[in-house]
């Protein structure tokens, strides 16, 4: 097999400039400290729970009262146990969804859980359990509020900031703040004071990433668990504007369902041909959000994604330079359903199996002009199930195209995988025997920096 070793980043670089001024502009865009920390924990759970759980709705009807919240029991300990079993490192709770019902002891409105038969501060109960199990805790706070009378008046921004301040002050460390861009067509026109919201987060929780309608993590563009073939972290800065996210978020319940069916694999946000047209760039990695069930809130039924389906989503998101936010909604009894729990536990076992039996792990670091072809020797024939590659993203995102080959004990070559971006992590399913492996980086933005490459049985 001719693997064309001579065509690599040290020679032709796939006929793209290796180190011109444009390349230097691209690689000068770096993650900040909070984004670096977040990239090391790329899988966490969403938990949609609240008024809609009690009423069986997804978006609320704007007519609910505290009496409609009929749930009388919750088991946050079980929720956290489910997260830990899945391999997730955090939980983001819908502290207030579009219906305006608050799951904490808020001073801003009587429309909250303390005035129901449950009478438990759910945010406190869950955040406390998260700390006990070393699980990160995050908050979802919907800017759109169907219930609040002052919505769409200047007073609402004060109201919202007071709610945000309570959540970021009274419940310990928060790893992510999730601002939804969804707003119904029937909602009154209103401009949210995003910069003020961001300032509160930075002051009260400086280590927290602000997601979706925020500057730190980018919505992947659908709710189907899909991401692009090439999911770049360096993109045009205008994509960080909350108004841009809102424009492409769902505005009806029907659009919300459609987002679970579409794919954005053909979209290009970060290639050279895109970046060269935009003077302002930003490190803005993608977050893939998807539900284990058809809906976001517990529907009292419906098909649950299998562990195999969930693992496939994991490989195509976490294994493709994205974060994965998997929604697991507690039911009306305040519990994660048995089927959901079992599938999460099986998912956790599958995730653990990817790296639990290492054959060899290498740390190439910053390459040299002699490193056009990287060879890795396993000393004997090994059954390779996965190859996991990570760039040192503290030096930016550089690799644009690479090929992986395997060589068996007889010296026969086989093509294992051809990819584009690597970024914070690339998981490659291999499933064949090999004595050696060859990684050829065909195209790069300046000198590649490979943090690690591991081969696992």
C-alpha positions as CSV (number, residue, x, y, z in Angstrom):
1,X,0.0,0.0,0.0
2,X,1.3,3.4,-1.0
3,X,0.5,5.7,1.9
4,X,2.1,8.8,0.3
5,X,4.3,9.6,3.3
6,X,5.9,12.4,1.4
7,X,2.6,14.4,1.4
8,X,2.5,15.8,4.9
9,X,2.5,19.1,6.8
10,X,6.4,19.4,6.5
11,X,6.2,19.2,2.7
12,X,3.2,20.2,0.7
13,X,0.8,20.8,3.6
14,X,-2.0,19.7,1.3
15,X,-1.1,22.8,-0.8
16,X,-2.1,25.3,1.9
17,X,0.2,27.8,3.5
18,X,1.8,26.5,6.7
19,X,2.9,29.7,8.4
20,X,1.7,32.9,6.7
21,X,0.1,35.9,8.5
22,X,-3.4,34.4,8.1
23,X,-2.3,31.2,9.7
24,X,-0.7,33.1,12.6
25,X,-4.0,35.0,13.0
26,X,-5.9,31.7,13.3
27,X,-3.6,30.0,15.8
28,X,-3.5,33.2,17.9
29,X,-7.1,32.5,18.9
30,X,-6.8,30.5,22.2
31,X,-9.2,29.2,24.8
32,X,-9.3,31.0,28.1
33,X,-8.7,29.3,31.4
34,X,-12.4,28.4,32.0
35,X,-12.7,26.9,28.5
36,X,-9.6,24.9,29.0
37,X,-10.9,23.4,32.3
38,X,-14.3,22.8,30.6
39,X,-12.7,20.9,27.7
40,X,-11.3,18.4,30.2
41,X,-14.8,17.5,31.4
42,X,-16.7,17.2,28.1
43,X,-19.7,15.1,29.2
44,X,-22.4,16.2,31.6
45,X,-26.2,15.9,32.1
46,X,-29.1,18.2,31.6
47,X,-32.1,17.7,33.9
48,X,-35.3,19.2,32.8
49,X,-37.6,19.2,35.8
50,X,-40.3,21.6,37.0
51,X,-43.8,22.7,36.3
52,X,-43.9,21.0,32.9
53,X,-43.0,17.7,34.6
54,X,-46.3,18.0,36.6
55,X,-48.5,19.2,33.8
56,X,-47.0,17.0,31.0
57,X,-46.1,20.0,28.8
58,X,-42.9,21.1,27.1
59,X,-43.1,24.8,27.1
60,X,-45.9,25.7,29.5
61,X,-49.2,27.5,28.8
62,X,-48.7,30.8,30.8
63,X,-51.8,29.9,32.9
64,X,-50.1,27.7,35.5
65,X,-50.4,28.3,39.2
66,X,-48.4,26.9,42.1
67,X,-51.3,24.5,42.7
68,X,-50.5,22.9,39.4
69,X,-47.2,21.7,40.7
70,X,-48.5,18.4,42.2
71,X,-45.1,16.7,42.7
72,X,-44.6,15.8,46.4
73,X,-41.3,13.9,46.3
74,X,-37.8,14.2,44.8
75,X,-34.6,12.1,45.2
76,X,-31.6,14.3,44.2
77,X,-29.3,11.6,45.6
78,X,-30.6,9.2,43.0
79,X,-30.3,11.8,40.2
80,X,-26.6,12.3,41.1
81,X,-26.1,8.6,41.3
82,X,-27.4,8.3,37.8
83,X,-25.0,11.0,36.6
84,X,-22.0,9.3,38.2
85,X,-23.0,5.9,36.8
86,X,-23.2,7.4,33.3
87,X,-19.7,8.8,33.5
88,X,-20.9,12.4,33.4
89,X,-19.0,15.0,35.5
90,X,-21.8,17.5,36.0
91,X,-25.5,18.3,36.1
92,X,-27.3,21.4,34.8
93,X,-30.7,21.9,36.3
94,X,-33.6,23.8,34.7
95,X,-34.0,26.2,37.6
96,X,-36.5,28.2,35.7
97,X,-38.0,27.2,32.3
98,X,-40.1,29.4,30.0
99,X,-43.2,28.9,32.2
100,X,-41.5,31.1,34.9
101,X,-41.8,28.6,37.7
102,X,-38.7,28.7,40.0
103,X,-37.2,25.6,41.6
104,X,-35.5,27.6,44.4
105,X,-36.4,29.7,47.4
106,X,-36.4,33.0,45.5
107,X,-37.4,36.4,46.8
108,X,-38.3,37.6,43.3
109,X,-41.7,35.9,42.9
110,X,-44.2,33.7,44.7
111,X,-44.4,31.5,41.7
112,X,-41.8,29.1,43.2
113,X,-41.5,25.6,44.6
114,X,-41.5,26.8,48.3
115,X,-45.2,27.6,47.9
116,X,-46.1,24.1,46.7
117,X,-46.9,20.8,48.6
118,X,-43.2,19.8,47.9
119,X,-41.8,22.9,49.7
120,X,-38.2,21.9,49.1
121,X,-35.6,24.1,47.5
122,X,-34.7,21.8,44.6
123,X,-31.7,23.8,43.5
124,X,-30.2,23.5,47.0
125,X,-31.1,19.8,47.4
126,X,-29.4,18.9,44.1
127,X,-26.4,21.2,44.4
128,X,-25.7,19.8,47.9
129,X,-25.8,16.2,46.6
130,X,-23.6,17.2,43.7
131,X,-20.9,18.5,46.1
132,X,-21.1,15.3,48.1
133,X,-20.3,13.2,45.0
134,X,-17.8,15.6,43.4
135,X,-20.2,16.2,40.5
136,X,-20.2,19.8,39.1
137,X,-23.4,21.8,39.3
138,X,-24.8,24.1,36.6
139,X,-27.9,26.3,36.2
140,X,-30.3,26.9,33.4
141,X,-32.3,30.1,33.7
142,X,-34.7,30.9,30.9
143,X,-34.7,34.6,29.8
144,X,-38.1,34.2,28.3
145,X,-40.7,34.1,31.2
146,X,-44.4,33.5,30.3
147,X,-45.6,34.1,33.9
148,X,-43.8,37.3,35.1
149,X,-46.1,40.4,34.7
150,X,-43.1,42.7,34.2
151,X,-41.7,40.7,31.3
152,X,-41.0,42.9,28.3
153,X,-40.7,46.0,30.4
154,X,-37.5,47.7,31.6
155,X,-38.1,46.3,35.1
156,X,-37.7,42.7,33.8
157,X,-33.9,43.0,33.3
158,X,-33.7,43.9,37.0
159,X,-36.0,41.0,37.9
160,X,-33.9,38.6,35.8
161,X,-30.6,39.8,37.2
162,X,-31.9,39.4,40.8
163,X,-32.8,35.8,40.0
164,X,-29.4,35.2,38.4
165,X,-27.7,36.7,41.4
166,X,-29.6,34.4,43.8
167,X,-28.6,31.3,41.8
168,X,-25.0,32.3,41.6
169,X,-24.6,33.4,45.2
170,X,-26.5,30.8,47.3
171,X,-25.6,27.4,45.9
172,X,-21.9,27.1,45.8
173,X,-19.6,26.8,42.7
174,X,-21.4,26.7,39.3
175,X,-19.5,25.3,36.3
176,X,-21.9,26.4,33.6
177,X,-24.7,28.9,33.2
178,X,-27.1,28.0,30.3
179,X,-29.1,30.8,28.7
180,X,-31.7,29.5,26.3
181,X,-32.4,31.4,23.1
182,X,-35.9,30.0,22.6
183,X,-38.8,32.4,22.7
184,X,-42.3,31.9,21.3
185,X,-43.7,33.9,18.5
186,X,-46.5,35.0,20.7
187,X,-44.0,36.5,23.2
188,X,-43.7,40.3,23.3
189,X,-40.7,41.8,21.7
190,X,-38.0,42.6,24.2
191,X,-34.3,43.1,24.3
192,X,-32.5,41.2,27.0
193,X,-29.5,43.0,28.6
194,X,-27.1,40.2,27.8
195,X,-23.9,42.2,28.7
196,X,-25.3,42.8,32.1
197,X,-26.1,39.2,32.6
198,X,-22.6,38.2,31.5
199,X,-21.1,40.7,33.9
200,X,-23.0,39.2,36.9
201,X,-21.8,35.7,36.0
202,X,-18.2,36.8,35.6
203,X,-18.3,38.6,39.0
204,X,-20.1,35.9,41.0
205,X,-18.9,32.8,39.3
206,X,-15.7,33.7,37.4
207,X,-14.9,30.0,36.6
208,X,-18.3,29.3,35.0
209,X,-18.7,29.0,31.3
210,X,-21.7,30.9,29.8
211,X,-23.4,28.7,27.2
212,X,-25.5,29.0,24.1
213,X,-26.7,32.6,24.4
214,X,-23.2,33.3,25.8
215,X,-19.6,33.8,24.8
216,X,-18.0,30.6,26.0
217,X,-19.8,27.5,24.5
218,X,-21.6,27.4,21.1
219,X,-24.9,25.7,20.4
220,X,-24.2,23.0,17.8
221,X,-27.3,24.0,15.8
222,X,-29.7,21.2,16.5
223,X,-31.1,19.0,19.3
224,X,-30.6,15.7,17.6
225,X,-27.2,14.9,19.0
226,X,-25.5,15.7,15.6
227,X,-22.4,17.7,14.9
228,X,-20.5,18.7,11.9
229,X,-17.9,16.5,10.2
230,X,-15.3,19.2,10.9
231,X,-16.3,20.9,14.2
232,X,-13.8,23.8,14.6
233,X,-13.4,25.7,17.8
234,X,-12.1,28.8,16.1
235,X,-15.0,30.6,14.4
236,X,-16.2,34.1,13.4
237,X,-16.8,36.2,16.5
238,X,-20.3,37.2,15.4
239,X,-21.5,33.7,16.3
240,X,-21.0,34.6,19.9
241,X,-23.7,37.3,19.8
242,X,-26.8,36.2,21.7
243,X,-29.0,37.7,19.1
244,X,-27.5,35.4,16.5
245,X,-28.3,32.4,18.6
246,X,-31.8,33.6,19.3
247,X,-32.5,34.1,15.6
248,X,-31.8,30.4,14.9
249,X,-33.4,29.0,18.1
250,X,-36.8,27.5,18.1
251,X,-39.8,29.9,18.2
252,X,-42.6,27.4,18.2
253,X,-43.2,24.0,19.7
254,X,-43.2,22.5,16.2
255,X,-39.8,24.0,15.5
256,X,-38.5,22.5,18.7
257,X,-39.5,19.0,17.5
258,X,-37.9,19.7,14.1
259,X,-34.6,20.5,15.7
260,X,-34.4,16.9,16.8
261,X,-34.5,15.7,13.2
262,X,-32.2,18.1,11.3
263,X,-28.5,17.7,10.9
264,X,-25.9,20.4,10.4
265,X,-23.1,18.2,9.1
266,X,-22.8,20.1,5.8
267,X,-22.3,23.5,7.6
268,X,-18.8,25.0,7.6
269,X,-18.1,27.4,10.4
270,X,-14.3,27.3,10.7
271,X,-12.4,26.4,7.6
272,X,-9.9,28.8,6.1
273,X,-12.3,29.8,3.4
274,X,-14.7,31.0,6.1
275,X,-12.2,32.6,8.5
276,X,-10.4,34.6,5.9
277,X,-13.7,36.6,5.4
278,X,-14.0,37.6,9.0
279,X,-11.5,40.0,10.8
280,X,-12.7,39.1,14.3
281,X,-12.4,35.4,15.4
282,X,-13.3,33.7,18.7
283,X,-12.5,30.4,20.5
284,X,-16.1,29.1,20.7
285,X,-16.3,25.3,20.9
286,X,-19.5,23.4,20.2
287,X,-21.9,21.9,22.8
288,X,-24.2,19.1,21.6
289,X,-27.5,19.0,23.5
290,X,-29.8,16.0,23.1
291,X,-32.5,14.3,25.2
292,X,-32.5,10.6,26.2
293,X,-36.2,10.7,25.4
294,X,-38.4,12.3,22.7
295,X,-39.1,15.4,24.8
296,X,-37.1,17.5,27.2
297,X,-39.4,17.0,30.2
298,X,-40.5,13.6,31.3
299,X,-43.5,12.7,29.1
300,X,-44.7,9.8,31.3
301,X,-43.7,7.4,28.5
302,X,-42.0,7.5,25.1
303,X,-39.0,5.6,23.6
304,X,-35.8,5.9,25.6
305,X,-32.5,5.9,23.7
306,X,-30.6,2.7,24.2
307,X,-27.1,2.6,25.7
308,X,-25.8,1.8,22.2
309,X,-27.5,4.9,20.7
310,X,-26.1,7.1,23.6
311,X,-22.6,5.7,23.1
312,X,-22.8,6.4,19.4
313,X,-23.8,10.0,20.2
314,X,-20.9,10.2,22.7
315,X,-18.3,9.0,20.1
316,X,-19.6,11.5,17.6
317,X,-19.7,14.5,20.0
318,X,-17.0,14.1,22.7
319,X,-15.0,12.1,20.2
320,X,-15.3,14.9,17.7
321,X,-14.1,18.0,19.6
322,X,-17.5,18.8,21.2
323,X,-19.0,18.8,24.6
324,X,-22.0,16.5,25.2
325,X,-25.0,17.7,27.3
326,X,-27.3,14.7,27.6
327,X,-30.8,15.5,29.0
328,X,-32.2,13.0,31.5
329,X,-35.5,14.2,32.9
330,X,-36.8,13.1,36.3
331,X,-40.4,11.9,36.4
332,X,-43.5,13.0,38.4
333,X,-42.3,10.8,41.3
334,X,-39.1,12.8,41.5
335,X,-37.0,9.9,40.2
336,X,-35.0,9.0,37.1
337,X,-36.9,6.1,35.5
338,X,-35.4,2.6,35.8
339,X,-34.9,2.2,32.1
340,X,-33.2,5.6,31.8
341,X,-31.0,4.7,34.8
342,X,-30.0,1.3,33.4
343,X,-29.1,2.7,30.0
344,X,-27.0,5.5,31.6
345,X,-25.2,2.9,33.7
346,X,-24.5,0.8,30.5
347,X,-23.3,4.0,28.8
348,X,-20.9,4.7,31.6
349,X,-19.5,1.2,31.3
350,X,-19.0,1.7,27.5
351,X,-17.3,5.1,28.0
352,X,-15.0,3.6,30.6
353,X,-14.1,0.7,28.3
354,X,-12.7,3.1,25.6
355,X,-9.5,3.8,27.7
356,X,-9.5,1.1,30.4
357,X,-7.1,-1.2,28.6
358,X,-4.3,0.8,27.1
359,X,-1.8,-0.7,24.7
360,X,0.4,2.3,24.4
361,X,0.0,6.1,25.1
362,X,2.4,8.6,23.6
363,X,2.9,12.3,24.2
364,X,4.5,13.8,21.0
365,X,4.1,17.4,22.0
366,X,5.2,20.2,19.6
367,X,6.4,18.5,16.5
368,X,9.5,19.3,14.5
369,X,10.3,19.4,10.8
370,X,11.3,15.7,11.1
371,X,7.9,14.7,12.3
372,X,6.0,14.6,9.1
373,X,5.2,10.9,9.7
374,X,4.7,9.7,13.3
375,X,5.3,6.0,13.9
376,X,4.2,4.1,17.0
377,X,5.4,0.6,17.9
378,X,3.4,-1.8,20.2
379,X,6.3,-4.5,20.3
380,X,3.8,-7.2,19.3
381,X,0.5,-7.7,17.6
382,X,-2.3,-6.2,19.6
383,X,-6.0,-6.0,19.2
384,X,-6.7,-2.2,18.9
385,X,-10.3,-1.1,19.6
386,X,-9.8,2.6,19.8
387,X,-7.3,5.4,19.0
388,X,-7.7,8.6,21.0
389,X,-5.9,11.7,19.9
390,X,-5.8,15.2,21.5
391,X,-4.1,18.4,20.5
392,X,-2.6,20.7,23.0
393,X,-5.4,23.3,22.5
394,X,-3.6,25.8,24.7
395,X,-1.6,26.4,21.5
396,X,-4.7,26.7,19.5
397,X,-6.5,24.4,17.0
398,X,-4.0,23.5,14.3
399,X,-4.6,20.1,12.7
400,X,-6.8,20.3,9.6
401,X,-6.3,16.9,8.0
402,X,-4.8,13.6,9.0
403,X,-4.6,9.9,8.2
404,X,-4.1,6.9,10.5
405,X,-2.7,3.6,9.2
406,X,-2.1,0.3,11.0
407,X,0.6,-2.3,10.3
408,X,0.1,-5.9,11.3
409,X,2.7,-8.5,12.3
410,X,3.2,-9.5,8.7
411,X,4.1,-5.9,7.7
412,X,0.9,-5.3,5.8
413,X,-0.5,-1.8,5.9
414,X,-4.2,-0.9,6.3
415,X,-6.0,2.4,6.2
416,X,-7.7,2.9,9.5
417,X,-9.1,6.5,9.4
418,X,-9.0,9.8,7.6
419,X,-10.0,12.9,9.5
420,X,-9.9,16.6,9.6
421,X,-10.0,18.4,13.0
422,X,-8.7,16.9,16.2
423,X,-9.0,19.7,18.7
424,X,-9.6,18.7,22.4
425,X,-10.3,15.1,21.4
426,X,-10.8,12.6,18.6
427,X,-12.0,9.1,19.3
428,X,-11.5,6.6,16.4
429,X,-13.0,3.2,16.4
430,X,-10.5,0.7,14.9
431,X,-11.2,-2.9,15.9
432,X,-8.3,-4.7,14.3
433,X,-5.0,-6.2,15.1
434,X,-1.8,-4.2,14.7
435,X,1.9,-4.2,15.7
436,X,2.5,-0.6,14.6
437,X,0.5,2.6,13.8
438,X,1.4,5.6,11.6
439,X,-0.1,9.0,11.9
440,X,0.4,11.4,9.0
441,X,-0.7,14.9,9.5
442,X,-1.5,16.1,6.0
443,X,-2.5,19.7,6.7
444,X,-1.9,22.0,9.6
445,X,-2.1,25.6,10.7
446,X,1.6,26.1,11.6
447,X,3.4,23.4,13.6
448,X,1.1,20.7,15.0
449,X,1.1,20.3,18.8
450,X,-0.1,16.8,19.7
451,X,-0.8,16.5,23.4
452,X,-1.4,12.7,23.3
453,X,-2.2,9.7,21.1
454,X,-3.3,6.5,22.8
455,X,-4.1,3.1,21.5
456,X,-6.5,0.9,23.5
457,X,-7.7,-2.7,23.4
